Amino acid sequence: MTLDADVVRSRCAEIEEAVARLEQLAALPRDQFLADRDSQDIACYRLLVGIEAALTLCYHVTTRRLRKAPDDYAACFAILCEAGLVAPDLSERLQQMARFRNLLVHLYWKLDYGRVYDIMQGDIGDLRRFASAIAALV
């Protein structure tokens, strides 16, 4: 079965919007971000939107193109790596991001906003790289 280009385009657009907003927040100094609950809330929401859009893309590709159903969110990115669709280093970082998504959703009271800030500083570009890799498939 082929990929649905509309699904790919819309999820890639969601990722781009989330990453662009996160990049704006990443421009804040760490201490200012950690003192601003509104910025923290926006960052967590945008991070969750970006990760969810990436997961939707991942599941779309694994089920439609590879005909595999991942056991969990992190495994989805591993399957794309095994198929040669995503580089191993990117796959590993996205797997970590999928695990962080679980913390955002299920254990939000244990969330370390310093870690959120670190992700904004160094990891959100991975979402954009992933979106580009998947967009190239359609």
ZAZAMAR-787842 format. One record per residue (C-alpha): x, y, z. Coordinates in steps of 0.001 Angstrom, whole numbers, plus 524288, in hexadecimal, padded with zeros to 5 digits. Layout:
BEGIN
XYZ;...
This chain:
BEGIN
800008000080000;8051580D877FCD9;806D0818C780618;7FC14822E680722;8029082F7B80294;7F899837D1809DC;7FBBF83119816BA;80A41832D181463;808E884132810A4;80013844C081BFD;8084983DD182654;814B9843C7820B7;80E44851328219B;80AB784E8D82FD7;818C184ACC832A8;81DDF8570882C0D;8148E85FC18339E;818008593A8408B;826A0859F683E08;825ED86837839D1;81ED886BC484666;8285E863C884E88;833C286AB884802;82DF6877AE84C63;82D15872D185A52;83ACD86D2D85990;83FC787B0585778;83C3687E2486588;8473187D3786F71;84618870BD87783;84343877BD88451;8389087FE587DF6;83246873C187813;832D986C9388518;82C5E8781888BFA;8214F8798188220;8166986F6F883B3;80F6B8742587777;81B8A871D986F2C;81D178647087556;80EF9860EE87262;80FFF865A486454;81CB685E3786282;8170485196867D6;80AFA852CD85F51;812B3855DC852F9;81C4984AF1855F1;810FC8418D857AE;80AAA8460284AED;817718444084391;81A0E836D68493E;80C108324F846F6;80CA5836C6838CA;8198082F6183713;813738233F83D1C;807BD8244C83415;810F6824F38287A;818DC8199782DAD;80CFB810E982F6E;807BE8150F82227;8144D810D481B6C;816468044C82324;808727FF7982123;80651803EE8131B;8138B8024E80CDE;81A357F8188156C;80DFA7F0E9819D6;812C77EFFB827CB;80C147F3CD83457;8159E7F8EE83E99;8146B7F3FC84C7E;8160C801968521A;8195B80F8084E59;8281180E1684F39;827D78016384770;821628089383C30;82DA5810A6839BE;8361D8048283B02;82E447FDE583040;8307B809768272E;83F018088782A06;83F477F9F882728;838A27FCC781A28;84305806DD816D7;8395981223816BE;83F4E8194F8225F;84D9C81A1F82652;851478126B8328F;8557481E5B83A7A;848DC8259A83733;840E18197B83A3D;8472C81843847AB;8449D8268284B07;8367E8256784667;834C48193984EAE;839588211585A72;82FE082BDF856A5;824B582206855F8;8280D81DA6863BE;8285E82BD086827;81ACF82D6986231;815FD8231E86BB9;81B5082B3B876E6;814978376987198;8079283060870C1;80791826B687BF4;8110582BD788634;8101083A758841B;8115583D2A892A1;81F188378F89239;8230983FEE886AB;830348469E88753;82ED38538788025;83D8F8545687F4D;83CE884823876D6;8324C84E8286E75;83B5D85A2186C9D;846A58511A868FC;83E1D84A5785ED3;83A8A8578985906;848E285B1985856;84DF384EC285212;843BA8450D84D8F;8381E84B8E84701;83F1E84C2A839FF;83DF583D59839CB;82F5A83EDE837DC;831C18477982C06;83BCA83DCE8267B;83227832B982863;8274683A3182194;8304683CE68160E;833F082E88814FE;825C782A4B814F2;8216F8351180B9C;82B8A83000801FC;8243D8230380184;81815828A17FB04;
